[in-house]
Amino acid sequence: MLRSALHTLPESLRGFLTITEIDDAEFLVGALFRRKFNDPAPDFPRHIVALYRDADGATHVLGYSHMRPFGDIYLSGGSCSNGDAVKRMQAHERDALYAAGGTWYLILKYAFERYADCCDAFFGYTGDPRAREVAVAAGWIPTEYENLYVNWHKPLPESFRRALLAKAHAVGEF
């Protein structure tokens, strides 16, 4: 099942890009995920994909991120982009994508909007400098734990924040 989010995309991207949730990651992103992580794609929800439609009408996976519900938080992991799909883009499309923040930025914004009522916070784990830069631009903030980032998208008491942070940290890399 595809659930489009065209309303969240800048006008400059409409017509050739969409961000959506899919039920089966293996079907669309399995090969990309294995290429990036040498593992199969997660087989449990939530799978967010960015899809690019080229000038000939063919659809290509541009990027992926897994949003794992974990009680009252979501864990964002398995994020990757598809350089081959980016290379297929026309120059003005690539420029528009980068001006809008890039693939992962748009996926994160989609997830933050889509799941805002489903959790108290989003957590991400990355050691990649470029991913950190995009994460911060999208609204993540570093935590006291190396490589662990959070998006506090709603007001929460400090004691509750500390408990959620400890919970996410206890998971380890995700």
N, C-alpha and C positions, 0 to 999 in steps of 0.2 A: 504494500500500500504506500503511495506517495502522498505526502501532505505538503503542498507548496507554501513557500514563504515569500512570494514575490513582493508583498507589501513591505517587507523589511529591507529590501535591496534598494540601493540608490537607482534612480532612473537611468543613469548611464550604463547599468549592467543588465537591465531588463531586455529580454529578447534573446539573450545568448547565455545567461547564467541563472541558475536557481539553486537554492539551498533547501533541502528537504530531509525528512526522516524516512528511513526504510526499515522494513521488518527483518530482512535477511542480508547481513553484510557480506557473506560469502558470495552471494550472487553477483553483486556489483563491484565490490572492493577486495575480494579475496586475493586476487593476483597481486594487486598493488600492496596490500598489507603484507603478504609473504615476501615481496621484494624488499620492502622497507624494514621489516622486523624479523624475517625468517621464522615466522609463526603464522598459524591460521588466524583469521579475523575472529574477534569475540563472537560467541554464538548466543549471547543473551543481550537484551535491549539496553540501550538506545543507540541507534546508528544514524549519524548525521553525515550527509554527503553534499558536496557541491558538484553540480553537473554543468558542463559546458556544451552548448549546441554550436557546432561549427557551421560555416557558410553553406555546406551541403546538406545540413539538417541532421547529421549524425551526432549522437550524444556521447560524451566522454566524461569519465569521473575525473574531476579536477582536484578533489580533496576529500578527506574523511576524518572524523573524530568520533570516538566512543564516549558516551555519557552514561556512566554506570550509576544507577540509583543505589545508594547505600544508606538505607534508613532515611534520616533527615538531611542528608547531604548527597551531592552528586560528585563523582570522581571522573574527571576528564582525562582520557588517555588514548593511546593508539593513534594520535593525530599524525597525518601525513598528507603530503601533496604529491601531485602527479606532474612532474616536469615535462613528460611527453605531451600531456594535454595542454600545458601552458605554451609549449612550442607550436602547437596547432593554431593558437589564437592569432588573430590579426593584430597588428601593432596597436591600433586604437583600442581594441578590446583589452589587451594586456595593460595598456596605460590606464584605462578606466578601472580595471581590477586593482592595480597597485595604488591608484589614487584613492580607492575606497578602503584601503587597508590590507588587501590581500586575502587569499583564500581562507586561511585559518582564522584570521580576524573576523571575517564574515560568518564563518561557522560558529565561532564563540558567541557572537552577538545574537545569532539565531537561537542558540541553545539558552542563553541567558533570558531571552524573551519568552521562548516556548515553555521553559520549565520553571519560570520564576515562582509559580504557585506550588510547585511540587517539592521544593526543598528549602532549607534554610541558608545554604551556602554551596558554592561550587569550589572544588579543589582540583588543582592540576599539579603535576609533577614533571619537571623538566630540568635538564642540565645543559641544554643547548642554548647558546647565547642568542641566536636569532629568534628562537621560540620564546625566550624570556622577553625579548623586546616586543614582540607581537602580543604576548600575554598581557604585559603591563599596559600597552596601548588599548587593549580591549577591556580593561577594567580589573585585571588581577593585581594583587599586591603581594610582595614577598612576605613570607612568615619567618619566624625565628628559626625554622628548620631549613637547612640547605636544600634548594631545588623544589620546595613545596610552596605553592602559590594558592591564594584564596580570592574569591570574589564574594564579598559580603554584600549581597544585593538587597538586603532588608535590615532594618534596625534590630539588633539583638543585644540582650544584656551581656556585659563583658564576661561574666562567669559562664554563660552559655557558649559564647565564642571560644573561650579557652577549652571547654569540653569538646566542641566540634573539631577544633584544631588538633587536640590530642587524639581524637578518633581517627582523623585522616592520617596523621603522622604514624599511628600504630599499624596502618595498612602496609606501610613501606612503599616501594616503587609501584606505581600502577599505570 
